[in-house]
Amino acid sequence: MIDRLLHHLIPLARVAVAYSGGVDSTLVLKASLDALGTENVIALLAVSPSLPQSEKDEAITLAQQLGARLELLPTEEVNDPAYQANAPNRCYFCKDHVYRALRQFAEQNGIVHVLDGMNAEDTLDVRPGRAAARELKILSPLHDLGFSKQDVRHLAKALGLPNWDKPAAACLASRVPYGTSVTPKLLSQIERAEAALFDLGFRELRVRHHGDVARLEVPEADMLPALQQREAITTALRATGYIYITLDLAGLRTGSMNEVLKARSA
């Protein structure tokens, strides 16, 4: 499997990798380094209020461990009225800003190819941002080779990547219902709420924002521990500005804010 990926990357010669510190983009970065050498690879991390500080710090540390060159690129999607409006295609405007920033940096440094970490299963959910990737000619080697999420984790583990079992992450704006304006202040509230729960020992979670209500999603295995710590959770989330705290009995799932779109189209 790794040979297929390396052979796919070698003809590209020099690449910039849209890097987030997640397992997918880390695998692409590691494979690119192995295939092309550190002098021909640069990792680009888009930084904005939608990226939690903890995720930024972890991504920086991991890039250093891999010996990769890393550039932090501030992006301005949160200042775009189309992004702030938070329509169902919000992700398009986000990725348009991010990929344009990455593409501009790459071109200024004589790099033709920009890679991302989309895998073969990432198209199964609502992902308007893929249109921006196509428009800006971003390459997705894991998708093109048909690598599933399980394939990615298996290969990342085989290569010794320390984040091979890292839970999937998403930008903080994914916690906000469509139609609710996305602002840096709101994103900060969500970030602080989730950080407080990480401090309580939870590893996988989402705090979905519904005005005064925080809807907590955790895996089924963490529901009982969440109930057992309900007082601590309530205190922590109220300290970040929420009044009502709920535990979603459906559990943690990717893209739960898209469920309303699917219900409306049914």
C-alpha positions in Angstrom: 0.0 0.0 0.0 2.8 2.4 0.9 4.6 1.6 -2.4 1.5 2.6 -4.4 1.3 6.0 -2.6 5.1 6.6 -3.0 5.0 5.8 -6.7 2.0 8.1 -7.1 3.9 11.0 -5.5 7.3 10.6 -7.0 6.4 12.2 -10.4 5.2 15.4 -8.7 8.8 16.3 -7.8 7.9 19.2 -5.4 4.8 19.6 -3.4 3.0 21.7 -0.8 0.8 19.8 1.6 -2.4 21.3 3.0 -1.6 20.1 6.6 -3.9 20.1 9.6 -2.2 17.6 12.0 -5.0 15.1 11.4 -4.1 11.5 10.4 -5.0 12.0 6.7 -2.9 15.0 6.0 -0.1 13.7 8.2 0.0 10.6 6.1 0.2 12.6 2.9 3.0 14.7 4.4 5.0 11.7 5.7 4.7 9.9 2.3 5.7 13.1 0.5 8.8 13.4 2.6 9.7 9.8 2.0 9.1 10.0 -1.7 10.5 13.4 -2.5 12.8 14.4 0.4 12.5 17.2 2.9 13.9 19.8 0.5 11.0 19.2 -1.9 8.1 19.2 0.5 6.6 22.0 2.6 3.6 21.7 5.0 1.1 24.5 5.0 -1.1 25.0 8.0 -4.0 27.4 7.6 -4.6 29.4 10.8 -7.8 31.2 11.7 -10.3 31.4 14.6 -11.9 28.2 13.3 -8.8 26.2 14.3 -8.5 25.4 18.0 -5.2 26.4 19.6 -4.7 22.9 20.8 -5.0 21.5 17.3 -2.5 24.1 16.0 0.0 23.3 18.8 -0.3 19.6 18.1 0.2 20.1 14.4 3.3 22.2 14.9 4.8 19.6 17.2 4.1 16.7 14.9 5.5 18.5 11.9 8.7 19.1 13.9 8.9 15.4 14.8 8.6 14.5 11.1 11.3 16.9 10.2 9.1 18.8 7.8 9.3 22.4 6.9 6.1 24.1 8.1 4.6 27.5 7.2 1.6 28.9 9.2 -0.6 30.8 6.8 -3.3 33.2 8.3 -6.5 33.0 6.4 -9.4 35.4 6.4 -12.5 33.3 5.9 -14.1 34.5 9.2 -14.2 38.1 7.8 -16.0 37.0 4.6 -19.8 37.9 4.9 -20.6 34.8 2.8 -18.8 32.6 5.4 -20.3 34.4 8.3 -23.8 33.9 6.9 -23.3 30.2 7.5 -25.5 28.8 4.7 -25.2 25.1 3.9 -22.4 26.0 1.5 -20.3 27.7 4.1 -17.5 25.2 3.7 -17.1 26.3 0.1 -16.2 29.9 1.2 -13.9 28.5 3.9 -12.0 26.2 1.6 -11.9 28.9 -1.1 -10.0 31.2 1.3 -7.8 28.4 2.6 -6.8 26.9 -0.7 -6.3 30.3 -2.4 -3.8 31.1 0.4 -2.1 27.8 0.0 -2.0 28.0 -3.8 -0.7 31.6 -3.7 2.1 30.6 -1.3 3.0 27.6 -3.5 3.2 29.6 -6.7 5.3 32.3 -5.0 7.7 29.5 -4.1 7.8 27.8 -7.5 5.7 24.8 -6.4 3.1 23.6 -8.9 1.3 20.8 -6.9 -0.7 21.4 -3.7 -2.0 18.2 -2.0 -4.7 17.6 0.6 -5.6 14.6 2.7 -9.1 13.8 1.4 -9.6 10.1 1.4 -12.0 7.9 -0.6 -14.8 8.1 2.0 -14.8 11.9 2.5 -17.2 12.4 -0.4 -19.9 10.4 1.3 -21.0 13.4 3.5 -22.0 16.9 2.5 -18.8 18.6 1.5 -19.2 21.9 -0.5 -15.5 22.6 0.0 -14.6 20.0 -2.6 -15.7 22.4 -5.3 -13.1 24.9 -4.2 -10.5 22.2 -4.2 -11.4 21.3 -7.8 -11.4 24.9 -8.9 -7.9 25.5 -7.5 -6.6 22.2 -8.8 -5.8 20.7 -5.4 -4.7 17.1 -5.6 -6.0 14.4 -3.3 -3.7 11.3 -3.6 -5.5 9.3 -0.9 -8.8 9.7 -2.7 -7.3 9.0 -6.1 -5.8 5.8 -4.9 -9.0 4.7 -3.2 -7.7 4.7 0.3 -10.5 4.3 2.9 -10.4 5.8 6.4 -9.4 2.3 7.7 -6.6 2.1 5.0 -5.3 5.5 6.1 -5.1 4.5 9.8 -3.6 1.1 9.1 -0.9 2.7 6.9 -0.3 5.5 9.4 0.2 3.0 12.2 2.5 0.9 10.0 4.6 4.0 9.4 4.8 4.8 13.1 2.9 8.0 12.9 2.0 8.9 16.5 -1.5 10.3 15.6 -2.6 7.2 13.7 -5.5 6.7 16.0 -6.3 10.4 16.6 -10.0 11.0 16.6 -11.4 12.8 13.5 -11.5 16.6 13.9 -13.4 19.3 12.1 -13.3 23.1 12.1 -15.1 24.8 15.0 -17.7 26.3 12.6 -19.0 22.8 12.1 -20.6 23.0 15.5 -22.9 25.9 14.5 -26.3 25.4 13.0 -26.8 26.7 9.5 -28.2 30.2 9.5 -26.5 31.2 12.8 -23.9 33.7 12.1 -20.3 32.5 12.6 -18.1 35.0 14.4 -14.7 34.8 16.1 -16.5 35.3 19.5 -18.8 32.3 18.9 -15.9 30.1 17.8 -13.9 31.1 20.9 -16.9 30.1 23.1 -17.1 26.6 21.5 -13.3 26.2 21.7 -13.3 27.0 25.4 -16.2 24.7 26.0 -14.6 21.7 24.3 -11.2 22.4 25.9 -12.9 22.3 29.3 -14.3 18.8 28.5 -11.0 17.6 27.3 -9.6 18.7 30.7 -12.2 16.5 32.3 -10.8 13.5 30.5 -12.9 13.1 27.4 -11.0 12.4 24.2 -13.7 12.5 21.5 -16.5 15.0 21.6 -18.4 17.9 20.0 -20.1 20.8 21.6 -22.8 21.7 19.2 -23.9 25.3 19.7 -27.7 26.1 19.8 -27.8 29.6 21.3 -28.0 29.2 25.1 -28.0 25.4 24.7 -24.8 23.3 24.4 -25.6 19.9 22.9 -22.8 17.5 23.8 -22.0 14.6 21.5 -19.7 11.8 22.9 -19.2 8.2 21.8 -21.6 5.7 23.2 -18.9 4.4 25.5 -18.5 7.8 27.1 -22.2 8.4 27.8 -22.2 6.9 31.2 -19.0 8.7 32.3 -20.6 11.9 31.0 -23.6 11.3 33.1 -21.4 10.5 36.1 -19.7 13.8 35.6 -22.8 15.8 34.8 -22.2 18.4 37.6 -18.6 19.0 36.5 -19.7 19.2 32.8 -22.5 21.6 33.6 -20.3 23.9 35.7 -17.6 23.9 33.0 -19.9 24.7 30.1 -21.9 27.3 32.0 -18.6 29.0 32.7 -18.2 29.4 29.0 -21.6 31.1 28.5 -24.1 28.3 28.0 -27.2 28.1 30.2 -28.6 24.7 29.2 -26.5 21.6 28.8 -27.8 18.5 27.0 -26.3 15.1 26.2 -27.3 13.9 22.7 -28.5 10.3 23.0 -27.6 9.6 19.4 -24.0 10.0 20.3 -21.0 11.4 18.5 -21.3 11.4 14.7 -19.6 13.3 11.9 -21.5 16.0 10.3 -24.5 15.9 12.6 -25.4 19.5 11.6 -26.1 18.2 8.1 -28.9 16.0 9.4 -31.3 18.9 9.1 -30.5 19.2 5.4 -31.1 15.5 4.8 -34.4 15.7 6.7 -35.6 18.6 4.6 -34.8 16.9 1.4 -36.5 13.6 2.4 
